[in-house]
Amino acid sequence: MHISPGAFEVNAAAALVALLAAVVRLASWRKTGHGYMLWLCAGWLGLCVYFSLLAISAGYSPVWNRDELAPTIRLTLAVAVTLIAGSKLLMLRVVWKCAPPHGSGRRNST
């Protein structure tokens, strides 16, 4: 098996970025109260778990063999992407409901 240097570090950094994105979404939910933010937060937490699983199964001495974790890694990614895509659809629904009707007389001030 070919093991490239930095395999662990890149996935660990991506897991930390995904965790930070989840914290930002949670703070946004507390500020706005929009329910889709919680689903978005859950999706980012799923990505955090995904990248963490990749990190612990990478490098010169992995904690777990990636062959054993492959189904779990794929399922985690599928759930995370589904949550993020669903929350984006809910976000579009909120934007659509809040948008003024076309031709309502509201104009940009440019």
LOVO-830018 format. One line per 4 residues: number of its first residue (from 1); their letters; for each residue x negated, y negated, z negated of N, C-alpha, C, CB. Coordinates in Angstrom, 1 decimal. Each point is the difference from the previous one (the first is absolute). Last residue first. Glycine has a CB too. Example, Ala and Ser with C-alpha at 12.3 -4.5 7.8 and 13.67 -1.06 7.14 Angstrom:
residues 2
2 = SA = -12.8,2.2,-7.1,-0.9,-1.1,0.0,0.8,-1.1,-0.8,-1.2,0.6,2.2 ~ 0.9,5.1,-2.1,0.9,-1.2,0.0,-0.9,-1.2,0.0,1.9,1.2,-1.2 $
end
This chain:
residues 110
110 = TSNR = 30.1,-51.6,5.9,-1.2,-0.3,0.8,0.3,-0.9,1.1,-0.9,2.2,-0.6 ~ 3.8,0.0,-2.9,-0.4,-1.4,-0.1,-1.2,-0.3,0.7,1.1,0.0,-2.2 ~ 2.9,3.8,3.2,-1.3,-0.2,-0.6,-0.3,-1.5,-0.1,-0.8,2.3,0.9 ~ 5.9,-0.7,-1.1,-1.1,-0.2,0.9,-1.3,-0.1,-0.7,1.5,-1.1,1.7 $
106 = RGSG = 4.1,2.6,-2.1,-1.2,-0.2,-0.7,-1.2,0.0,1.0,0.9,1.1,-2.1 ~ 3.7,-0.3,3.3,-0.3,-1.4,-0.2,-1.3,-0.2,-0.8,2.4,-0.4,0.1 ~ -0.4,4.6,1.4,0.7,-0.5,-1.2,-0.3,-1.5,-0.2,0.0,2.3,-1.0 ~ -1.4,1.3,4.4,0.8,-1.1,0.4,0.7,-0.6,-1.2,0.3,1.0,2.3 $
102 = HPPA = -1.7,3.8,-3.2,-0.5,-0.8,1.1,0.9,-1.1,0.4,-1.2,2.1,0.8 ~ 1.1,-0.4,-5.9,0.5,0.4,1.3,-0.6,-0.8,1.1,2.1,0.8,-1.0 ~ -5.0,0.0,-3.5,1.2,-0.8,0.5,0.5,0.5,1.3,-0.7,-2.0,-1.3 ~ -1.8,5.2,-2.3,-0.3,-0.9,1.1,1.3,-0.8,0.4,-1.9,1.6,0.9 $
98 = CKWV = 1.5,2.0,-4.2,-0.3,-1.3,-0.5,-0.2,-1.0,1.1,-1.0,1.0,-2.0 ~ 1.7,3.7,2.8,1.2,-0.5,-0.7,-0.2,-1.5,-0.4,0.5,2.4,-0.8 ~ -4.1,-0.2,2.9,1.1,-0.1,1.0,1.3,-0.6,-0.7,-0.9,2.0,1.3 ~ -2.9,-0.9,-3.9,-0.3,-1.2,0.8,1.2,-0.2,0.9,-2.5,0.4,-0.1 $
94 = VRLM = 2.7,3.5,-2.4,0.1,-1.2,-0.9,-0.2,-1.3,0.8,-0.8,1.4,-2.0 ~ 0.0,2.7,4.3,1.5,-0.2,-0.3,0.2,-1.2,-0.9,0.3,2.5,0.2 ~ -4.7,-1.3,0.7,0.6,-0.6,1.2,1.5,-0.2,-0.2,-1.7,1.1,1.4 ~ -0.6,1.2,-4.8,-0.4,-1.4,0.0,0.6,-0.7,1.2,-2.2,0.6,-1.1 $
90 = LLKS = 2.8,4.0,0.8,0.8,-0.7,-1.0,-0.3,-1.5,-0.1,0.2,2.2,-1.3 ~ -2.9,0.5,4.1,1.4,-0.1,0.5,0.9,-0.7,-0.9,-0.4,2.1,1.3 ~ -3.9,-1.2,-2.9,0.0,-1.0,1.0,1.3,-0.2,0.7,-2.4,0.5,0.4 ~ 1.9,3.0,-3.4,0.1,-1.3,-0.7,-0.1,-1.1,0.9,-1.0,1.0,-2.0 $
86 = GAIL = 0.5,3.3,3.8,1.4,-0.2,-0.5,0.1,-1.3,-0.7,0.3,2.4,-0.3 ~ -4.6,-1.1,1.6,0.9,-0.3,1.2,1.4,-0.3,-0.4,-1.5,1.5,1.4 ~ -1.5,-0.1,-4.8,-0.4,-1.3,0.5,0.9,-0.4,1.2,-2.4,0.3,-0.8 ~ 2.9,4.0,-1.0,0.5,-1.0,-0.9,-0.3,-1.4,0.5,-0.4,1.6,-1.9 $
82 = TVAV = -1.2,2.0,4.4,1.5,0.0,0.1,0.5,-1.1,-1.0,0.1,2.4,0.6 ~ -4.7,-1.4,-0.7,0.3,-0.8,1.3,1.6,-0.1,0.1,-2.1,0.8,1.1 ~ 0.4,1.8,-4.7,-0.3,-1.4,-0.2,0.4,-0.9,1.2,-2.0,0.8,-1.4 ~ 2.6,3.9,1.5,0.9,-0.6,-0.9,-0.3,-1.5,-0.1,0.3,2.2,-1.3 $
78 = ALTL = -3.2,0.4,3.9,1.3,0.0,0.6,1.1,-0.7,-0.9,-0.6,2.1,1.3 ~ -3.8,-1.3,-3.0,0.0,-1.0,1.1,1.4,-0.2,0.6,-2.5,0.5,0.4 ~ 1.9,3.0,-3.5,-0.1,-1.3,-0.6,0.0,-1.2,1.0,-1.3,1.1,-1.9 ~ 1.2,3.3,3.5,1.3,-0.3,-0.6,0.0,-1.3,-0.7,0.4,2.4,-0.2 $
74 = RITP = -4.5,-0.8,1.9,0.9,-0.3,1.1,1.4,-0.4,-0.5,-1.3,1.6,1.5 ~ -1.9,-0.1,-4.7,-0.5,-1.3,0.6,1.0,-0.4,1.1,-2.4,0.5,-0.6 ~ 3.0,3.8,-1.3,0.4,-1.1,-0.9,-0.4,-1.4,0.5,-0.3,1.7,-1.9 ~ -1.0,2.2,4.4,1.4,-0.2,0.0,0.5,-1.1,-0.9,0.2,2.4,0.6 $
70 = ALED = -5.0,-1.5,-0.6,0.6,-0.5,1.3,1.5,-0.2,0.0,-2.0,1.1,1.1 ~ -1.3,0.7,-4.6,0.9,-1.2,-0.2,0.7,-0.4,1.2,-1.5,-0.7,-1.8 ~ -1.7,4.4,1.7,1.1,0.3,-1.0,1.0,-1.2,-0.1,-1.7,1.5,-1.2 ~ -2.1,-2.0,4.0,0.9,1.0,0.6,1.1,0.4,-1.0,-2.0,0.9,1.3 $
66 = RNWV = -1.5,-3.9,-2.7,1.1,-0.6,0.8,0.9,1.0,0.7,-1.5,-1.9,0.4 ~ -1.1,2.6,-5.1,-0.2,0.2,1.4,1.1,-0.6,0.8,-1.3,2.1,-0.6 ~ -0.2,-4.2,-4.2,0.8,1.1,0.6,-0.4,0.2,1.5,1.9,-0.5,-1.7 ~ -4.6,-2.3,-0.7,0.7,0.5,-1.2,0.8,1.2,0.4,0.0,-2.2,-1.1 $
62 = PSYG = -4.4,0.8,4.0,1.4,-0.4,-0.2,0.6,0.7,-1.3,0.3,-0.3,2.5 ~ -5.2,-1.0,-0.5,0.5,1.0,-0.9,1.5,-0.4,-0.4,-2.4,0.4,-0.9 ~ 0.3,-2.8,4.4,-1.0,1.2,-0.1,0.5,1.0,-1.0,-1.8,-1.5,0.6 ~ 5.6,-1.7,1.7,-1.4,-0.2,-0.5,-0.8,1.3,-0.1,0.8,-1.9,-1.2 $
58 = ASIA = 4.7,1.5,0.7,-1.0,-0.5,1.0,-1.3,0.0,-0.7,1.7,-1.3,1.3 ~ 2.7,2.0,-3.3,-0.3,1.2,0.8,-1.0,-0.3,1.1,2.3,0.8,-0.4 ~ -0.6,-4.1,-2.7,-0.4,1.1,-0.8,-0.4,1.3,0.8,1.4,-1.0,-1.9 ~ 0.3,-2.9,4.1,-1.2,-0.3,-0.6,-0.5,1.2,-0.8,0.6,-2.4,-0.1 $
54 = LLSF = 3.6,2.6,2.2,-1.1,0.1,1.0,-1.3,-0.3,-0.7,1.6,-0.8,1.8 ~ 2.2,0.3,-4.5,-0.2,1.4,0.4,-1.1,0.2,1.0,2.4,0.4,-0.5 ~ -1.2,-4.7,-0.6,-0.7,0.6,-1.1,-0.3,1.5,0.3,1.1,-1.7,-1.6 ~ 1.5,-0.8,4.7,-1.5,-0.3,0.1,-0.7,0.5,-1.2,0.5,-2.0,1.3 $
50 = YVCL = 4.1,2.7,-1.4,-0.5,0.6,1.2,-1.5,-0.3,0.1,2.2,-0.3,1.1 ~ 0.2,-1.8,-4.5,-0.2,1.4,-0.3,-0.6,0.7,1.2,2.0,0.0,-1.6 ~ -0.9,-4.4,2.2,-1.0,0.0,-1.0,-0.3,1.5,-0.3,0.7,-2.3,-1.0 ~ 2.9,1.4,3.7,-1.2,-0.1,0.7,-1.2,0.0,-0.9,1.2,-1.3,1.7 $
46 = GLWG = 3.0,1.4,-3.7,-0.2,1.2,0.7,-1.3,0.0,0.9,2.5,0.3,0.0 ~ -1.1,-4.2,-2.2,-0.6,0.9,-1.0,-0.2,1.4,0.7,1.2,-1.3,-1.9 ~ 0.8,-1.9,4.5,-1.4,-0.4,-0.2,-0.6,0.9,-1.1,0.5,-2.3,0.7 ~ 4.1,2.8,0.1,-0.7,0.4,1.2,-1.5,-0.3,-0.2,2.0,-0.4,1.4 $
42 = ACLW = 0.9,-1.1,-4.8,-0.1,1.5,0.0,-0.8,0.5,1.2,2.2,0.1,-1.3 ~ -1.1,-4.7,1.2,-1.0,0.3,-1.0,-0.3,1.5,-0.1,0.7,-2.0,-1.3 ~ 2.8,0.6,4.1,-1.3,-0.3,0.6,-1.2,0.3,-1.0,1.2,-1.8,1.4 ~ 3.2,2.2,-3.0,-0.3,1.1,1.0,-1.4,-0.2,0.7,2.5,0.3,0.3 $
38 = LMYG = -0.9,-3.7,-3.2,-0.3,1.2,-0.8,-0.4,1.2,1.0,1.5,-0.8,-1.9 ~ 0.0,-3.2,3.8,-1.3,-0.2,-0.5,-0.5,1.2,-0.8,0.3,-2.5,0.0 ~ 4.2,1.9,1.7,-0.9,0.6,0.9,-1.4,-0.1,-0.4,1.5,-0.5,1.8 ~ 2.1,-1.6,-4.2,-0.2,1.4,-0.3,-1.0,0.7,0.9,2.3,0.0,-0.8 $
34 = HGTK = -2.2,-5.2,-0.9,0.5,0.8,1.1,-0.4,1.4,-0.2,-0.3,-2.0,1.5 ~ -0.7,-1.9,-4.4,1.1,0.9,-0.4,0.5,0.8,1.2,0.6,-1.6,-1.8 ~ -4.3,-1.9,1.0,1.1,-0.2,0.9,1.2,0.9,-0.4,-1.6,-0.6,1.8 ~ -2.5,0.5,-4.5,0.3,-1.4,0.4,1.2,-0.1,0.8,-2.4,-0.4,-0.1 $
30 = RWSA = 0.8,4.7,-1.1,0.4,-0.7,-1.2,0.3,-1.4,0.3,-1.5,1.5,-1.3 ~ -0.1,1.0,4.9,1.3,0.5,-0.4,0.5,-0.7,-1.3,-0.5,2.2,1.1 ~ -3.9,-3.0,0.3,1.0,-0.7,0.9,1.4,0.4,-0.3,-1.7,-0.1,1.8 ~ -1.8,2.3,-4.1,0.1,-1.4,-0.4,1.0,-0.8,0.8,-2.4,0.1,-0.8 $
26 = LRVV = 1.4,4.2,2.2,0.7,0.1,-1.3,0.2,-1.4,-0.6,-0.9,2.3,-0.4 ~ -1.7,-1.8,4.3,1.4,0.2,0.3,0.8,0.0,-1.3,-0.7,1.3,2.1 ~ -3.9,-1.6,-2.6,0.5,-1.2,0.6,1.5,0.1,0.3,-2.3,-0.5,0.9 ~ 0.0,4.3,-2.4,0.2,-0.9,-1.1,0.5,-1.4,0.5,-1.9,1.1,-1.2 $
22 = AALL = 0.8,2.2,4.4,1.2,0.4,-0.8,0.3,-0.9,-1.1,-0.5,2.4,0.6 ~ -3.4,-3.1,1.9,1.2,-0.3,0.8,1.3,0.4,-0.7,-1.4,0.2,2.1 ~ -2.7,1.1,-4.0,0.1,-1.5,-0.1,1.3,-0.4,0.8,-2.5,-0.3,-0.3 ~ 1.3,4.7,0.7,0.4,-0.2,-1.3,0.3,-1.5,-0.3,-1.2,2.1,-0.8 $
18 = AVLA = -0.8,-0.8,4.9,1.4,0.4,0.0,0.6,-0.2,-1.4,-0.5,1.7,1.8 ~ -4.1,-2.5,-1.4,0.8,-1.0,0.8,1.4,0.3,0.0,-2.0,-0.4,1.4 ~ -0.8,3.6,-3.3,0.1,-1.2,-0.9,0.7,-1.1,0.7,-2.1,0.6,-1.1 ~ 1.3,3.3,3.6,0.9,0.3,-1.1,0.2,-1.2,-0.9,-0.7,2.4,0.1 $
14 = AAAN = -2.6,-2.6,3.3,1.4,-0.1,0.5,1.0,0.3,-1.0,-0.9,0.7,2.2 ~ -3.5,-0.2,-3.5,0.3,-1.4,0.2,1.4,-0.2,0.6,-2.5,-0.4,0.4 ~ 0.9,4.8,-0.8,0.2,-0.5,-1.3,0.3,-1.5,0.1,-1.5,1.7,-1.0 ~ 0.4,0.5,4.9,1.3,0.4,-0.4,0.3,-0.5,-1.4,-0.2,2.0,1.4 $
10 = VEFA = -4.1,-2.8,0.3,1.0,-0.7,0.9,1.4,0.3,-0.5,-1.6,0.1,2.0 ~ -2.1,2.1,-4.1,0.1,-1.5,-0.3,1.1,-0.7,0.8,-2.4,0.1,-0.6 ~ 1.2,4.6,1.4,0.7,-0.2,-1.3,0.3,-1.5,-0.2,-1.1,2.0,-1.0 ~ -1.4,-0.8,4.7,1.4,0.5,0.2,0.8,-0.2,-1.3,-0.9,1.8,1.6 $
6 = GPSI = -3.9,-2.9,-0.5,1.0,-1.0,-0.2,1.4,0.5,0.1,-1.6,-1.6,0.9 ~ -2.2,4.2,1.6,-0.2,-0.8,-1.2,1.1,-1.1,0.0,-2.4,0.4,0.0 ~ 3.3,4.5,2.3,-0.6,-1.3,0.3,-0.2,-0.8,-1.3,1.0,0.0,2.3 ~ -0.7,5.3,-0.8,0.4,-0.9,-1.0,-0.7,-1.3,0.3,0.4,1.8,-1.7 $
2 = HM = 0.9,3.2,4.2,-0.7,-1.3,0.1,0.6,-0.9,-1.1,-0.5,0.3,2.5 ~ 0.4,5.3,-2.3,0.8,-1.2,0.0,-0.9,-1.2,0.0,1.9,1.2,-1.2 $
end
